[in-house]
Every structure is written in structure tokens, then in C-alpha cells.
Amino acid sequence: MSRGWKSKDIERYAGLFADRTHHMRSSVMRDLMAITARPEIISLAGGLPDTSSFPKDTFAQMMQEIAANHMAESLQYGPTEGFDDTKRHIVEIMAEEGMDADIEDMIVTTGGQQVIDIVTKTFINPGDTIICEAPTYPGAVPVFSSYQADVRQIEMDSDGMRIDLLEQEIAKLESEGRRPKFIYVVPTFQNPAGVTLSLKRRKRLVEIAKEKELLILEDNPYGLLRFEGTELPPLYALDRDGFVLYLGTFSKILSPGIRLGWVVAPAPVLEKLNLGKQAADLCTSSLTQYLVNAYFELGDWKQYVGSVKEIYRARRDAMLAALEEFFPPEAEWTTPKGGIFIWATLPGFLDTQDLLAKALGENVAFVPGSGAYVDERGGSSMRLNFSGSNESTIEEGIRRIGKVVQAQISLYSTLTGEFEAKKEPKDDSAESVAEVVQLKPEKGSKRKAGGK
Ligand SMILES: Cc1ncc(COP(=O)(O)O)c(C=O)c1O
């Protein structure tokens, strides 16, 4: 039982906390996790892959193989940089997306999240600038805040980060005598927006990095989860000059529970990242690296990724159809060609934090858009996940959110007379929906200051 702390006890600890704790903030997804674990809740909030589709027999064989042949090593500490066999499998995974990596240039990490943490720890002094997308990966926001970074978010459209705006921001920083330490991007099937950086912009981004001698942290958990459209080269494949640090993960192609990711970086950077990782956890789990090794021996990883892609494609289609049916005509959303997220934006007077409270009353959850910003933007947007629930659950979840949205719109128009729900038919061509993606700051959002 909790000891029932009194406010004077709390004060005692509060006086001891480091300054950086005042900048720490919780990840919006983590906050929701306890609620969404309740069985009655339909969660479109998490970024959960469908682990139930993993072949049970293969899993049993993998465990058997480790028990029979690698028990002692898998229960032991391992090298900080990870086991060579695991790294060789990573080289194979990266080759699948056209990247030529070397095992000497990588560290196996405790998930991709650790890469964001150790890269930020390595480069950011309090007040240093990081540039990222607007919206950005909600799990990166608490990391950047913990290290007291000055975060500049660049708007996106349906082709990903607006590189013209990025150049403007860099020029503005230059005029202030500042230089960003790195540019953090999720170029393919972005979390949370679902959009993909076009080839032209990829090339220009890598050129800018070279011209200005800036580092890019490319975060690519979803590149292999493409349902349609032409494959695009990762930034890492376009960079010949060592400006791109690459983050990969097994979370969305095998399992997030094994907590395995990796970083590929030039030797001088890798050395510092290694020190950062040593301080954090000494080494990545030996057991789960052996699990991956056994998987590559016994299973067909490409076939498995192919099978989850088919599952996700059907779920994405179900979510798009449900949005069309149950969301008001004023709502807009992205049409991702892969990955696991759709980003929906409602009229600016709706606050998705408030809406979430009401949605939870209907036993459905999503991630409010504000969690993907360091400032007051995103207040009328939401991130919707389609990988973690089956089609009928998705449809029901979107129906319930749509009901809450409609109720709020009706209430608003009754109270203000300002807003009449329009019933215009939507143009349902995928491209035109993507064109109108509303990723800009919403005007007139009634989000409360400090409401996050
Ligand atoms: C863009 C992005 N980066 C990093 C991560 C962290 O992944 P991991 O499970 O590998 O720590 C996620 C997880 O959802 C993600 O979407």
C-alpha cells in the first residue's frame, strides 16, 4: 500500500530535484497506457504493432534453440555495442531498403527510443537547437525537453517537412549566430502524421546538411511497412558524407517487447554514443539479441513483415472508410501509404484534450495532437493508430469518436451560433485528400495555455 505522502514530504524531495526535472514532461502515449490497458477501452492511441500474428511455432522453436544452444551467453552481460551476429542481421534489414551499412558502424540499442536519448545526450547542452517536424514523434518531445533543447518545429504538408521553411529557419538561426545541433526527421510514414518526405525533398535535405555541415538524425521504424507507391531511398542511402545518423528498430517489424533498436553513425560520433549508452544501461539485452539471431535462423523475417503489412493495409482501409462515414465533413486527415498512423484535424474550436476526456467516457482513446508539439500547436488534431486493432474494432472506435465530435460541434454551434455543420460531399481521391492535409497551426484554437 502507498505510504500516503504528505505535502511536507513532497517539499523535502522537491527541493532536491535537479533543474532539468523542471523541463521533463511525460509522453502523452505513456500517460494513456494505463487507461488504454483496460479491456473495455478501444485504443487507437498506442503505436502497438499486431504481435498476436507472430507464428507461435516459430516463437517456441526460437526459445528452444536459445535454451539448447545459447543459455549461458543469453543470460550473461554482452558488449555495449551489441553482438556481431545481431548486427549482421541488421545489415541485411537495412539492405532491404537500399542501405549499405557495416557492422563496425553500429550499436545495438535498447529500442530506437534509446537512440534518440543518447544522441540528444551527446549533442545537446541546455539551450542548444534541434530542428524537427511539426508535428513530431510524441516520444521525442520528452527527450528533447529533458535535455533542455531549444526545439524548432517545421511545418509539413502531404510531402513531409517543408524544406523551404527549413531553409528559412536555418537562415534565421544563422542571423542569430546559432547553429542547430541536429535535424530530427521521420521521413517515411511519419509518426504521427503518416506522411512521407518526397524524393526531391530528401535529396535537398541531404544537400543542405552537406552545405551547412549539419547532422541529421533519421528515424525510420516504418520504412519497410509500405502498402503501395514507389519505394524511396532513406536519407542514409543518399548521404555520402557522414551527415546522417540512422536509427532503426525491430519494434515494428518483429516486436517492441524485445526492446531492440540500433544506430549507425560515423566512428567519432559512435564512440560518444557508446559512452552515453554505457552510462545508461551497460549493454542491450543479450537474451533478446539471441532471440533475434534465432529468428533469423529459424523464421522468414521478410515473409513475416509481408504478412503484417497485409494486416495493416486492411486496417488502414477500414479506418479511412470509417473516418469518411463517421467524421464530420469539416475534419481532414492524412492518407498514409504505409506505417501505422493517421493524423486527423478537426475544426479549430475543438480541443482534442477535452475531446479525449469525453471519448474515454465512450471507452475509446486516441492521442491528442498537442503531444506532438513543444508549443501550443496541435490542439485540434489527433493521432489515430490502425495497427493495434482489427477492422471491426477500428470502425467502432471511429464511430464513437465521431459521435463525440458531432456532439461537441452541435454544442458549439448552439452556444455561439457561429458554426453551422456543413454537409459537403468529400472528394474521396486519395491524392486530393492528402493535398488538404491540415498540418498547419490551427487558428482560433481554444486550447488553454499550459494545458498539456
Ligand atoms: C518515430 C519513432 N521513433 C522511435 C520509436 C521508438 O521505438 P522503439 O520501440 O524502438 O524504442 C517509435 C515508436 O513508436 C517511433 O514511432
The ligand as a Gaussian input file, in Angstrom:
#p B3LYP/6-31G(d) Opt

LIG

0 1
 C        9.268000       7.531000     -34.911000
 C        9.581000       6.627000     -33.784000
 N       10.795000       6.639000     -33.247000
 C       11.127000       5.850000     -32.235000
 C       10.209000       4.986000     -31.687000
 C       10.635000       4.146000     -30.515000
 O       10.635000       2.823000     -30.854000
 P       11.312000       1.679000     -30.026000
 O       10.220000       0.745000     -29.656000
 O       12.282000       1.075000     -30.969000
 O       12.004000       2.267000     -28.841000
 C        8.915000       4.921000     -32.197000
 C        7.906000       4.055000     -31.604000
 O        6.764000       4.119000     -31.845000
 C        8.602000       5.771000     -33.282000
 O        7.396000       5.773000     -33.842000

